[in-house]
């Protein structure tokens, strides 16, 4: 249970020095308890006290890092309450049942989505590499090819040994998204050994909750939750209930980022996938997986994301200057 302001105040130096930007230590403690201030803002709190308070005052949703990307860490349900912390990231799905020409075409298409908008790079952050066949060697070859695109990988594979090999072949930090209620112990061990984030999925929210709780008992809290269900409605309910449980009920068992596979929910329907990607960018997908990401799809989607995940109190700006357009001198 999160600490109250008075509990935090008892551990502060009580100097009222104002160096944290607050008039008193009590005011600072109340803000920390509400998630509106960070402990590090006080220069006089000792490392021992920070360690003592760190977990209790941490955001109800854990921050997970994959390479240079940050997921989770959210503290509010609605943007008007406080700025969202970690923007939704996008992935394109490939699998080892595809022929080489299809895979190569997808990878080339992904390269075309890479541009700057208002000082931010817009590109496909992840490749979602799914194991569909029975040939482990073919899957590993696909993982190696995908790694050549210099993107972080999400590996959907349920065999722990193959998952370990695939994580090694990925050549960098990745997510292993193949953990189920049936294999969570072996998969957690494989992900821990590979220093990978563990993706957890189940047939229902209750099963997912119990599986996450069991994995946490093993000491692994480097997780993301696959919220994708069989239908759009059920998936939407999943992501909303997971987020509400974490942020409103302070239930840290569900305090993890989510993956939503719109490629599964609207297979072969690019327009519906675009609409669903927009939906889950607003509520509340941390990673959204699509079948394709063309330049035409990216422009409105990334524009929406940039507006949703910009601090409303700090308008987007660019540095004043003269910029060339279309080769003009």
Buried (B, 14 or more C-beta within 10 A) or exposed (E): EBBEBEBBBEBBEEEBBEEBEBEBBBBBBBBBBEBEBEBEBBEEBEEEBBEBBEEBBBBBBBBBBBEEBBBBBBBBBEBEEBBBBBBBBBBBBBBBBBEEEEBEEBBEBBEEBEEEBEEBEBBBBBBBBBBEEEEBEEBBBBBEBBBEBEBBBBBBBBBBEBBBBBBBBBBEBBBBBBBBBEBBEBBBBBBBEBEBBBBBBBEEBEBBBBBBEBBBEEEBBBBBBBBBBEEBEBBBBBBBBBBBBBBEEEBBBBBBBBBBBBBBBBEEBBEBBBBBBBBBBEBBBBBBBBBBBBEEBBBEBBEBBBEBBBEEEEEEEEEEEEEEEEEEE
